[in-house]
Amino acid sequence: MVVVSTPDSVLVVGASAAGLSTAEALRRQGYRGRLTILGAEEHLPYDRPPLSKQVLSGVWEPQQAQLRPRAALDALDAELILGDPAVGLDVAARTVRTASGRSLRADAVVIATGLRARTLPGQDGLAGVHTLRGLDDAQSLRKDLLAASRAVVVGDGVLGSEIAATARSMGLDVTLAGPQHAPMAMQLGPFAAELLSDLHAENGVRLRLGASVAALETAGGRTTGVRLETGEVLPAEVVVVAFGAAPVTDWLDGSGLRLENGVVCDACCRAADGIWAVGDVARWHHDGLGTMLRLENRTNATEQAAAVAANILGEDRPYVPVPYFWTDQFDAKIQVHGVLPTNAEVDIVDGATADRRFVALYRQAGRTVGVLGWNMPKQTRLRRSELDTNAIATPTGGTS
């Protein structure tokens, strides 16, 4: 029998949703030891899904994206260190070095450093070109969009599709470019992706899909558009690069941790003795699926944080969630439980596609592996119980 002692101190590296949720889960589960949260940004912890929607559109003021008011953060009884990125980790000593020269040691270290947006060659320092990962990015992009009339969004996944919808709702002439045949085809499969394509087209988004971006067009230090591999040039005053993100693990180089598309962990999200990973940066063995998995979505950040907190306190239980994500674009709220294989049989079980209100079950070999809801959140949640979790296949990639 292995006896697990409760750590006297826990250091959470990352002050976004996964990091803060881990700290809150520890306190909720009775942990009373020393707790430190280290964040790279100076902002109080904030939520990222609203950045591409409510904050970018101006429906929310930036402070409305904060995850908790200051009083709630104070009530955690945690030391909150902001604006000081981690630059190194001594695994054996469980000590994190920061950019300012701090050396922070704890009995347990939780890595929750999230993702960094990918960029195009020549993008750095070019006016009018943006990525959207943080609060500052959203505010900078909004400022440029308000002064522009024409924008190109490079990237046809979740984030790119959301930004295109928001920019179009702000009145801009918007073109969405990407290599897939339809927006979010990888995440939604052909059936729902085609419906989303129709939704964007009906709302005036110009779709230039099926071709990769070759280069940014520039003049005088500013972007003037995007050139596709076909040779077509898409003119723009603002270009948003949103074709994916990479786990923030460079600060862990040389630490001895296994870094392969994230921090590699066991089934309990443990990367090494006393070292854990959570959220977008964590790649762990999902015992239910029998494979390594990394999920990029808000729900996973909260659920995995609760599991990691419990395991730090000695539960040692594998984390086996059913994958879930959602996206809001124009008047559509799309929710997905499980996975949506491209070769699955799709059966509409509630509502109707013509009304843009329906729930679809995705089946393989007679077993339900996915549920997709379009503007029917309650019914979608109820249908989740029909999933055969033992039959769910490995997802093709992370989602936002």
Secondary structure, DSSP 4 states (H G I P E B T S, - for coil): ----PPPSEEEEE--SHHHHHHHHHHHHTT--SEEEEE-SSSSPPB-SGGGGTHHHHTSS-GGGGBSS-HHHHHHTT-EEE-S--EEEEETTTTEEEETTS-EEE-SEEEE---EEE---TT-TT-BTEE--SSHHHHHHHHHHHHT-SEEEEE--SHHHHHHHHHHHHTT-EEEEEESSSSTTHHHHHHHHHHHHHHHHHHTTPEEEESS-EEEEEEETTEEEEEEETTS-EEE-SEEEE-S-EEE--GGGTTSS--BSSSEEE-TTSEEETTEEE-GGGEEEEETTTTEEE---SHHHHHHHHHHHHHHHTT------PPPEEEEEETTEEEEEEE---TT-EEEEEEEEGGGTEEEEEEEETTEEEEEEEES-HHHHHHHGGG--GGGPPPPSS---
